[in-house]
Amino acid sequence: MTDPIAALRSLFVERCRTDLDELGRLLERRDVAGVGDIVHRIAGAAGSFGFPEISAAALVVDQQIRNNEEAREADLEQLLGLLAELEA
């Protein structure tokens, strides 16, 4: 029997690859709202697809942005690193 979530998980991973590239562009442009939109979506979905570490890292950055704080570089790097690991 196949995992019914496997196809959705695969789509999520593909989307994260695209998001990783887009986050890089948005961070270069200092587009906080754009970064916030992507990070918020990742924070909500990652845990559902079996990636709790990504969800937790995204949630930290999401909360910083939603509190009108500048996202800490270390927290962004952690999230970007976890997303990059999905490519492996």
N, C-alpha and C positions, 0 to 999 in steps of 0.2 A: 504494500500500500504506500502511495506517495504522500508526502507532506503537502496538505492543501495550501499552506502558507508559503511554500517554497517559491512559487512563481512571483508572489508579491514581494517576498524578501529579495529576490533577484532584481526586481524593478527598483526596490528601495536602494540597493547597493549601486545600481546604475545611476540613479538620481543623485546619490551622494558623490559620485565621481564628477558629475556635472556641477554639483553644488560646490565642490572643492575648488574647481577652476573659477567659478563665478565669485566665490568668496575672496579669492586672491585678487580678482579685478576690483571688486567692491572695496576691499581694504586699501588698495592702492589709491582709489578715488576718495577714500574716507567717507563712503556712503553708509552711514550708520543705520539708516532706516532699511536699506537693502540687506545689509548684514543681519540685522535684527529679524527680518522676515524669514530668511533662510534658516537661521539658527533656531528660531521659534518652531518652525516646521520640523526640523531635525529632532529637537528636544522632545516633541510630542510623538513622533513616529518611531524613533530608533529602538526604544525599549520594546515596543510591540513586535518588532521583527528580530528580537534576540540580541540587541546591541545595547545593553544597559550602560556600559561605560561611555558610549557615544552620547546617549541620552543625558546622562549626568553631566558630562562636560559641556554639552550644548545648553543645558539648563542654567549652568553657572553663568555662561556668557549672556544668555537671554535675559536673566535677571539683572545683570549689570546694565545692559542696554535699556531695559524697561524701567530701571530706576534712574535713568538719565545720567548714568555714570559712564565713563570711558571703559570699554572692555579691557581688562588687564591683558597685557601681551602674553604672559605665561599661560593664562587660561585659553586665549585664542590659539596659541601654539599647541597646547594639549589637544584641543578639539581638531585642529587641522592635521595633527599627527595621527590621531585615531582615524580620521577620514581617509588619510593617505594609506593607512594600513589595509583598508578595504580593497585597494587596488592590487595588493599583492596576491 
